[in-house]
Amino acid sequence: MTALSRFGVALGVALGIAVLVGPALAQRQPTPAPAAPSTPTTPTTPSIPTTPGRTPSPSNPTPDQQNTTPWENQQTARPIFLSGKVMLDSGGPPPDSVVIQRVCNGNPRAEAYTDSKGRFSFQLGENNNIMQDASMGSFGGAGSSRSGNAGGSFGRNSGLTERDLMGCEIRAVMAGYRSDMVPLSGRRYMDNPDLGTLVLHRVGNVEGVSVSASSLKAPKDAKKAYDKGSDLLKKNKIAEARKKIEKAVEIYPGYAVAWYDLGRIKESLNDTDGARDAYGKAVDADVKYLNPYRQLAQIYFKQQKWQETADTTGKLLKLDPVDFPEAHYYNAISNYYLKNFDVAEKSIRELQKLDTENRMTKSSKVLGAILIEKQDYAGAAEQLKRYLSFLPAGQADDAAKKQLAELEQIAGVAPQAAPTQ
């Protein structure tokens, strides 16, 4: 039993180190979204089966090319413009600017912001001034309208091909709401750019808010300073934005959204202590304002402050159990190290319910480690099998296979030791 306990702890520690060094949320990415080139190029395309002695070309297409989109339209990168507006299901535009995302095969990338009337207009891929969300490239949780680390843009792209848009959709992002989705597959550069109206539908079980009520109480001078800083922040003009936002919180110390944006700025400048302090002031100003909890949880998680991570994610998930899947992950890991195994199991299983596309493969490894500590060896083996089944073709995890074999041996010797779940 001592050897088994050591095995369980080793598995847990390995998982903890992996998530701390690598991305917070490991993904299954069967078809990664293509990177945006800095200059117009003809993207590399997958190999296309041909008949012997025949090479596909614009003048000599293969049969499948003849029956679908013309070869030159699929391969030539061209500017594609999109426009539309966002409104709440209760009527009217969102109370704050929201992000418009392009989601390709589950991977979200910010493309534009809405204006005060909920309108948007942009060229696809021209998002070098957009502040990418902290979880983008993770699980695609909705998050905030302007959340995440300042910086981290995807660079300029002078055009996209039709192939680039296969499996892509456009949506609006606002915590506590679900957006209509507009598919981009088959869209051509000459098509009508107007996408119509994206409606945000309120999720009933979300208590938290992505727009702080404290903003309504801001004095005119504070609001003016913040609005200028916010506009500068959208353009990644960090130093100028910082001065304006610092002025806003000086005038109005209860300005939650300004404290939050100031925290983002400080975090982008590697001032972790300053960022944590600013996020804390945002929470103090509005306890239902979701965005600062998320950033605080990420800071505590990276610092391996497990109690603080568990407490912060617990508060966030109570306010909104739907829009921040990474919070379930952080909560499970932190409670694992705190030896709160029942809480850890509940969190990771909630995450698996949200992960309907089975992209969170490491969640099964985490659950396996938790079940080992609860002496459910058969259940742990099942989770490792699940994890291995989702690995892409050609990718192996020999350590996980070895762990699975040991678990199956243990479960086979003493299956009665596994408690009923």
MOURRA-V783398 format. One record per residue. N is the residue number from 0. RES is the residue in one letter. SS is DSSP state (helix for helix, strand for strand, loop for the rest). PHI is phi in whole degrees, 0 to 359 (* if undefined). NEAR is the number of other ideal C-beta (glycine too) atoms within 8 Angstrom. Layout:
BEGIN
n:N res:RES ss:SS phi:PHI near:NEAR
n:N res:RES ss:SS phi:PHI near:NEAR
END
This chain:
BEGIN
n:0 res:M ss:loop phi:* near:4
n:1 res:T ss:helix phi:297 near:5
n:2 res:A ss:helix phi:297 near:6
n:3 res:L ss:helix phi:295 near:10
n:4 res:S ss:helix phi:299 near:8
n:5 res:R ss:helix phi:297 near:8
n:6 res:F ss:helix phi:298 near:11
n:7 res:G ss:helix phi:298 near:11
n:8 res:V ss:helix phi:296 near:8
n:9 res:A ss:helix phi:298 near:8
n:10 res:L ss:helix phi:297 near:13
n:11 res:G ss:helix phi:297 near:14
n:12 res:V ss:helix phi:297 near:8
n:13 res:A ss:helix phi:299 near:9
n:14 res:L ss:helix phi:295 near:13
n:15 res:G ss:helix phi:299 near:12
n:16 res:I ss:helix phi:297 near:8
n:17 res:A ss:helix phi:298 near:10
n:18 res:V ss:helix phi:285 near:13
n:19 res:L ss:helix phi:283 near:9
n:20 res:V ss:helix phi:278 near:5
n:21 res:G ss:loop phi:264 near:6
n:22 res:P ss:loop phi:300 near:8
n:23 res:A ss:loop phi:298 near:10
n:24 res:L ss:loop phi:236 near:12
n:25 res:A ss:loop phi:291 near:9
n:26 res:Q ss:loop phi:242 near:13
n:27 res:R ss:loop phi:262 near:10
n:28 res:Q ss:loop phi:237 near:9
n:29 res:P ss:loop phi:297 near:5
n:30 res:T ss:loop phi:221 near:7
n:31 res:P ss:loop phi:299 near:6
n:32 res:A ss:loop phi:294 near:10
n:33 res:P ss:loop phi:295 near:6
n:34 res:A ss:loop phi:288 near:5
n:35 res:A ss:loop phi:282 near:10
n:36 res:P ss:loop phi:287 near:10
n:37 res:S ss:loop phi:281 near:6
n:38 res:T ss:loop phi:225 near:5
n:39 res:P ss:loop phi:300 near:6
n:40 res:T ss:loop phi:222 near:6
n:41 res:T ss:loop phi:262 near:5
n:42 res:P ss:loop phi:299 near:11
n:43 res:T ss:loop phi:289 near:2
n:44 res:T ss:loop phi:245 near:6
n:45 res:P ss:loop phi:298 near:3
n:46 res:S ss:loop phi:297 near:3
n:47 res:I ss:loop phi:245 near:9
n:48 res:P ss:loop phi:301 near:4
n:49 res:T ss:loop phi:228 near:8
n:50 res:T ss:loop phi:277 near:5
n:51 res:P ss:loop phi:306 near:4
n:52 res:G ss:loop phi:78 near:3
n:53 res:R ss:loop phi:239 near:8
n:54 res:T ss:loop phi:249 near:5
n:55 res:P ss:loop phi:292 near:10
n:56 res:S ss:strand phi:201 near:7
n:57 res:P ss:loop phi:304 near:6
n:58 res:S ss:loop phi:268 near:4
n:59 res:N ss:strand phi:224 near:7
n:60 res:P ss:loop phi:287 near:10
n:61 res:T ss:loop phi:283 near:11
n:62 res:P ss:helix phi:304 near:6
n:63 res:D ss:helix phi:293 near:7
n:64 res:Q ss:helix phi:288 near:13
n:65 res:Q ss:helix phi:294 near:7
n:66 res:N ss:loop phi:269 near:5
n:67 res:T ss:loop phi:238 near:6
n:68 res:T ss:loop phi:287 near:8
n:69 res:P ss:loop phi:306 near:6
n:70 res:W ss:helix phi:305 near:11
n:71 res:E ss:helix phi:293 near:7
n:72 res:N ss:helix phi:288 near:9
n:73 res:Q ss:helix phi:287 near:12
n:74 res:Q ss:helix phi:258 near:10
n:75 res:T ss:loop phi:274 near:9
n:76 res:A ss:loop phi:285 near:13
n:77 res:R ss:strand phi:225 near:8
n:78 res:P ss:loop phi:291 near:8
n:79 res:I ss:loop phi:238 near:14
n:80 res:F ss:strand phi:257 near:9
n:81 res:L ss:strand phi:226 near:13
n:82 res:S ss:strand phi:211 near:10
n:83 res:G ss:strand phi:163 near:12
n:84 res:K ss:strand phi:213 near:11
n:85 res:V ss:strand phi:239 near:17
n:86 res:M ss:strand phi:216 near:13
n:87 res:L ss:strand phi:280 near:11
n:88 res:D ss:loop phi:293 near:8
n:89 res:S ss:loop phi:275 near:5
n:90 res:G ss:loop phi:104 near:5
n:91 res:G ss:loop phi:87 near:6
n:92 res:P ss:loop phi:284 near:11
n:93 res:P ss:loop phi:300 near:15
n:94 res:P ss:loop phi:288 near:4
n:95 res:D ss:loop phi:215 near:9
n:96 res:S ss:loop phi:299 near:12
n:97 res:V ss:loop phi:240 near:13
n:98 res:V ss:strand phi:273 near:14
n:99 res:I ss:strand phi:260 near:17
n:100 res:Q ss:strand phi:250 near:12
n:101 res:R ss:strand phi:258 near:12
n:102 res:V ss:strand phi:248 near:13
n:103 res:C ss:strand phi:245 near:13
n:104 res:N ss:loop phi:53 near:10
n:105 res:G ss:loop phi:87 near:10
n:106 res:N ss:strand phi:258 near:13
n:107 res:P ss:strand phi:273 near:12
n:108 res:R ss:strand phi:223 near:13
n:109 res:A ss:strand phi:290 near:13
n:110 res:E ss:strand phi:243 near:14
n:111 res:A ss:strand phi:195 near:11
n:112 res:Y ss:strand phi:250 near:12
n:113 res:T ss:loop phi:277 near:15
n:114 res:D ss:loop phi:270 near:8
n:115 res:S ss:loop phi:296 near:5
n:116 res:K ss:loop phi:259 near:7
n:117 res:G ss:loop phi:83 near:12
n:118 res:R ss:strand phi:270 near:10
n:119 res:F ss:strand phi:215 near:14
n:120 res:S ss:strand phi:202 near:8
n:121 res:F ss:strand phi:197 near:12
n:122 res:Q ss:strand phi:259 near:8
n:123 res:L ss:loop phi:304 near:13
n:124 res:G ss:loop phi:89 near:13
n:125 res:E ss:loop phi:273 near:8
n:126 res:N ss:loop phi:247 near:13
n:127 res:N ss:loop phi:293 near:8
n:128 res:N ss:loop phi:260 near:7
n:129 res:I ss:loop phi:271 near:13
n:130 res:M ss:loop phi:282 near:15
n:131 res:Q ss:loop phi:287 near:11
n:132 res:D ss:loop phi:293 near:13
n:133 res:A ss:loop phi:299 near:10
n:134 res:S ss:loop phi:261 near:14
n:135 res:M ss:loop phi:296 near:12
n:136 res:G ss:loop phi:86 near:7
n:137 res:S ss:loop phi:252 near:12
n:138 res:F ss:loop phi:237 near:12
n:139 res:G ss:loop phi:75 near:9
n:140 res:G ss:loop phi:295 near:10
n:141 res:A ss:loop phi:296 near:9
n:142 res:G ss:loop phi:66 near:14
n:143 res:S ss:loop phi:259 near:13
n:144 res:S ss:loop phi:287 near:14
n:145 res:R ss:loop phi:215 near:11
n:146 res:S ss:loop phi:242 near:11
n:147 res:G ss:loop phi:106 near:13
n:148 res:N ss:loop phi:284 near:10
n:149 res:A ss:loop phi:294 near:12
n:150 res:G ss:loop phi:102 near:8
n:151 res:G ss:loop phi:77 near:7
n:152 res:S ss:loop phi:283 near:11
n:153 res:F ss:loop phi:261 near:11
n:154 res:G ss:loop phi:86 near:7
n:155 res:R ss:loop phi:277 near:8
n:156 res:N ss:loop phi:225 near:13
n:157 res:S ss:loop phi:275 near:9
n:158 res:G ss:loop phi:173 near:12
n:159 res:L ss:strand phi:228 near:10
n:160 res:T ss:loop phi:263 near:12
n:161 res:E ss:loop phi:296 near:11
n:162 res:R ss:helix phi:296 near:9
n:163 res:D ss:helix phi:300 near:12
n:164 res:L ss:helix phi:265 near:15
n:165 res:M ss:loop phi:294 near:7
n:166 res:G ss:loop phi:78 near:7
n:167 res:C ss:strand phi:251 near:14
n:168 res:E ss:strand phi:219 near:10
n:169 res:I ss:strand phi:250 near:14
n:170 res:R ss:strand phi:213 near:12
n:171 res:A ss:strand phi:263 near:14
n:172 res:V ss:strand phi:232 near:14
n:173 res:M ss:loop phi:206 near:13
n:174 res:A ss:loop phi:301 near:16
n:175 res:G ss:loop phi:88 near:12
n:176 res:Y ss:strand phi:227 near:11
n:177 res:R ss:strand phi:244 near:6
n:178 res:S ss:strand phi:262 near:13
n:179 res:D ss:loop phi:300 near:9
n:180 res:M ss:loop phi:242 near:8
n:181 res:V ss:strand phi:243 near:11
n:182 res:P ss:strand phi:291 near:7
n:183 res:L ss:loop phi:252 near:10
n:184 res:S ss:loop phi:302 near:8
n:185 res:G ss:loop phi:87 near:8
n:186 res:R ss:loop phi:287 near:8
n:187 res:R ss:loop phi:244 near:8
n:188 res:Y ss:loop phi:295 near:7
n:189 res:M ss:loop phi:267 near:3
n:190 res:D ss:loop phi:291 near:6
n:191 res:N ss:loop phi:303 near:3
n:192 res:P ss:loop phi:288 near:9
n:193 res:D ss:strand phi:287 near:6
n:194 res:L ss:strand phi:271 near:9
n:195 res:G ss:strand phi:85 near:6
n:196 res:T ss:strand phi:252 near:8
n:197 res:L ss:strand phi:264 near:16
n:198 res:V ss:strand phi:265 near:10
n:199 res:L ss:strand phi:265 near:15
n:200 res:H ss:strand phi:256 near:9
n:201 res:R ss:strand phi:294 near:10
n:202 res:V ss:loop phi:270 near:10
n:203 res:G ss:loop phi:294 near:4
n:204 res:N ss:loop phi:263 near:6
n:205 res:V ss:loop phi:254 near:13
n:206 res:E ss:loop phi:272 near:7
n:207 res:G ss:loop phi:287 near:12
n:208 res:V ss:strand phi:230 near:11
n:209 res:S ss:loop phi:262 near:12
n:210 res:V ss:loop phi:237 near:10
n:211 res:S ss:loop phi:289 near:12
n:212 res:A ss:helix phi:292 near:9
n:213 res:S ss:helix phi:296 near:13
n:214 res:S ss:helix phi:296 near:12
n:215 res:L ss:helix phi:291 near:5
n:216 res:K ss:helix phi:264 near:7
n:217 res:A ss:loop phi:293 near:12
n:218 res:P ss:loop phi:299 near:7
n:219 res:K ss:helix phi:303 near:6
n:220 res:D ss:helix phi:295 near:7
n:221 res:A ss:helix phi:293 near:15
n:222 res:K ss:helix phi:296 near:11
n:223 res:K ss:helix phi:297 near:8
n:224 res:A ss:helix phi:295 near:13
n:225 res:Y ss:helix phi:294 near:16
n:226 res:D ss:helix phi:301 near:8
n:227 res:K ss:helix phi:295 near:9
n:228 res:G ss:helix phi:296 near:18
n:229 res:S ss:helix phi:296 near:13
n:230 res:D ss:helix phi:297 near:8
n:231 res:L ss:helix phi:293 near:11
n:232 res:L ss:helix phi:294 near:17
n:233 res:K ss:helix phi:300 near:12
n:234 res:K ss:loop phi:265 near:7
n:235 res:N ss:loop phi:63 near:10
n:236 res:K ss:loop phi:270 near:8
n:237 res:I ss:helix phi:295 near:12
n:238 res:A ss:helix phi:299 near:6
n:239 res:E ss:helix phi:292 near:9
n:240 res:A ss:helix phi:296 near:14
n:241 res:R ss:helix phi:300 near:11
n:242 res:K ss:helix phi:298 near:9
n:243 res:K ss:helix phi:293 near:13
n:244 res:I ss:helix phi:287 near:17
n:245 res:E ss:helix phi:298 near:9
n:246 res:K ss:helix phi:294 near:11
n:247 res:A ss:helix phi:297 near:16
n:248 res:V ss:helix phi:285 near:14
n:249 res:E ss:helix phi:292 near:6
n:250 res:I ss:helix phi:289 near:10
n:251 res:Y ss:loop phi:225 near:11
n:252 res:P ss:loop phi:297 near:7
n:253 res:G ss:loop phi:266 near:7
n:254 res:Y ss:loop phi:275 near:16
n:255 res:A ss:helix phi:300 near:15
n:256 res:V ss:helix phi:294 near:15
n:257 res:A ss:helix phi:292 near:14
n:258 res:W ss:helix phi:298 near:15
n:259 res:Y ss:helix phi:297 near:16
n:260 res:D ss:helix phi:294 near:15
n:261 res:L ss:helix phi:295 near:13
n:262 res:G ss:helix phi:297 near:17
n:263 res:R ss:helix phi:299 near:16
n:264 res:I ss:helix phi:298 near:14
n:265 res:K ss:helix phi:295 near:12
n:266 res:E ss:helix phi:294 near:14
n:267 res:S ss:helix phi:293 near:10
n:268 res:L ss:loop phi:264 near:7
n:269 res:N ss:loop phi:64 near:5
n:270 res:D ss:loop phi:266 near:8
n:271 res:T ss:helix phi:296 near:10
n:272 res:D ss:helix phi:296 near:6
n:273 res:G ss:helix phi:295 near:9
n:274 res:A ss:helix phi:296 near:14
n:275 res:R ss:helix phi:299 near:11
n:276 res:D ss:helix phi:295 near:9
n:277 res:A ss:helix phi:294 near:13
n:278 res:Y ss:helix phi:296 near:15
n:279 res:G ss:helix phi:297 near:10
n:280 res:K ss:helix phi:293 near:11
n:281 res:A ss:helix phi:295 near:17
n:282 res:V ss:helix phi:295 near:13
n:283 res:D ss:helix phi:298 near:6
n:284 res:A ss:helix phi:286 near:13
n:285 res:D ss:loop phi:205 near:11
n:286 res:V ss:loop phi:290 near:5
n:287 res:K ss:loop phi:262 near:9
n:288 res:Y ss:strand phi:282 near:17
n:289 res:L ss:loop phi:288 near:17
n:290 res:N ss:helix phi:303 near:14
n:291 res:P ss:helix phi:295 near:15
n:292 res:Y ss:helix phi:300 near:14
n:293 res:R ss:helix phi:297 near:16
n:294 res:Q ss:helix phi:292 near:16
n:295 res:L ss:helix phi:299 near:14
n:296 res:A ss:helix phi:299 near:15
n:297 res:Q ss:helix phi:295 near:12
n:298 res:I ss:helix phi:296 near:13
n:299 res:Y ss:helix phi:297 near:12
n:300 res:F ss:helix phi:296 near:14
n:301 res:K ss:helix phi:296 near:7
n:302 res:Q ss:loop phi:275 near:7
n:303 res:Q ss:loop phi:57 near:8
n:304 res:K ss:loop phi:269 near:8
n:305 res:W ss:helix phi:291 near:11
n:306 res:Q ss:helix phi:295 near:8
n:307 res:E ss:helix phi:296 near:9
n:308 res:T ss:helix phi:296 near:15
n:309 res:A ss:helix phi:296 near:14
n:310 res:D ss:helix phi:295 near:8
n:311 res:T ss:helix phi:292 near:12
n:312 res:T ss:helix phi:292 near:16
n:313 res:G ss:helix phi:298 near:9
n:314 res:K ss:helix phi:293 near:9
n:315 res:L ss:helix phi:297 near:15
n:316 res:L ss:helix phi:290 near:13
n:317 res:K ss:helix phi:292 near:7
n:318 res:L ss:helix phi:284 near:11
n:319 res:D ss:loop phi:205 near:13
n:320 res:P ss:loop phi:277 near:7
n:321 res:V ss:loop phi:250 near:9
n:322 res:D ss:loop phi:272 near:11
n:323 res:F ss:loop phi:234 near:15
n:324 res:P ss:helix phi:301 near:13
n:325 res:E ss:helix phi:296 near:15
n:326 res:A ss:helix phi:295 near:13
n:327 res:H ss:helix phi:298 near:15
n:328 res:Y ss:helix phi:294 near:17
n:329 res:Y ss:helix phi:299 near:14
n:330 res:N ss:helix phi:296 near:16
n:331 res:A ss:helix phi:294 near:17
n:332 res:I ss:helix phi:296 near:16
n:333 res:S ss:helix phi:296 near:15
n:334 res:N ss:helix phi:289 near:14
n:335 res:Y ss:helix phi:299 near:16
n:336 res:Y ss:helix phi:290 near:10
n:337 res:L ss:loop phi:276 near:9
n:338 res:K ss:loop phi:66 near:6
n:339 res:N ss:loop phi:266 near:9
n:340 res:F ss:helix phi:290 near:11
n:341 res:D ss:helix phi:294 near:6
n:342 res:V ss:helix phi:295 near:10
n:343 res:A ss:helix phi:299 near:15
n:344 res:E ss:helix phi:296 near:13
n:345 res:K ss:helix phi:300 near:8
n:346 res:S ss:helix phi:295 near:15
n:347 res:I ss:helix phi:289 near:15
n:348 res:R ss:helix phi:289 near:9
n:349 res:E ss:helix phi:297 near:10
n:350 res:L ss:helix phi:297 near:14
n:351 res:Q ss:helix phi:296 near:11
n:352 res:K ss:helix phi:294 near:7
n:353 res:L ss:helix phi:288 near:10
n:354 res:D ss:loop phi:275 near:12
n:355 res:T ss:loop phi:291 near:5
n:356 res:E ss:loop phi:264 near:6
n:357 res:N ss:loop phi:56 near:8
n:358 res:R ss:loop phi:267 near:10
n:359 res:M ss:loop phi:270 near:15
n:360 res:T ss:loop phi:296 near:13
n:361 res:K ss:helix phi:289 near:12
n:362 res:S ss:helix phi:299 near:13
n:363 res:S ss:helix phi:291 near:13
n:364 res:K ss:helix phi:292 near:14
n:365 res:V ss:helix phi:297 near:15
n:366 res:L ss:helix phi:297 near:15
n:367 res:G ss:helix phi:300 near:16
n:368 res:A ss:helix phi:296 near:14
n:369 res:I ss:helix phi:295 near:15
n:370 res:L ss:helix phi:293 near:13
n:371 res:I ss:helix phi:298 near:16
n:372 res:E ss:helix phi:296 near:11
n:373 res:K ss:loop phi:268 near:9
n:374 res:Q ss:loop phi:63 near:8
n:375 res:D ss:loop phi:262 near:11
n:376 res:Y ss:helix phi:288 near:15
n:377 res:A ss:helix phi:294 near:9
n:378 res:G ss:helix phi:295 near:10
n:379 res:A ss:helix phi:295 near:14
n:380 res:A ss:helix phi:298 near:13
n:381 res:E ss:helix phi:298 near:8
n:382 res:Q ss:helix phi:291 near:13
n:383 res:L ss:helix phi:292 near:15
n:384 res:K ss:helix phi:299 near:9
n:385 res:R ss:helix phi:299 near:9
n:386 res:Y ss:helix phi:300 near:15
n:387 res:L ss:helix phi:295 near:11
n:388 res:S ss:helix phi:292 near:6
n:389 res:F ss:loop phi:265 near:9
n:390 res:L ss:loop phi:294 near:9
n:391 res:P ss:loop phi:299 near:6
n:392 res:A ss:loop phi:303 near:3
n:393 res:G ss:loop phi:91 near:4
n:394 res:Q ss:loop phi:257 near:6
n:395 res:A ss:loop phi:236 near:6
n:396 res:D ss:loop phi:226 near:9
n:397 res:D ss:helix phi:297 near:6
n:398 res:A ss:helix phi:296 near:7
n:399 res:A ss:helix phi:294 near:11
n:400 res:K ss:helix phi:296 near:10
n:401 res:K ss:helix phi:294 near:8
n:402 res:Q ss:helix phi:295 near:12
n:403 res:L ss:helix phi:297 near:12
n:404 res:A ss:helix phi:299 near:8
n:405 res:E ss:helix phi:294 near:9
n:406 res:L ss:helix phi:296 near:14
n:407 res:E ss:helix phi:295 near:9
n:408 res:Q ss:helix phi:293 near:8
n:409 res:I ss:helix phi:295 near:10
n:410 res:A ss:helix phi:296 near:12
n:411 res:G ss:helix phi:286 near:6
n:412 res:V ss:helix phi:286 near:6
n:413 res:A ss:loop phi:224 near:7
n:414 res:P ss:helix phi:296 near:8
n:415 res:Q ss:helix phi:291 near:4
n:416 res:A ss:helix phi:284 near:6
n:417 res:A ss:loop phi:279 near:11
n:418 res:P ss:loop phi:291 near:6
n:419 res:T ss:loop phi:288 near:3
n:420 res:Q ss:loop phi:263 near:4
END
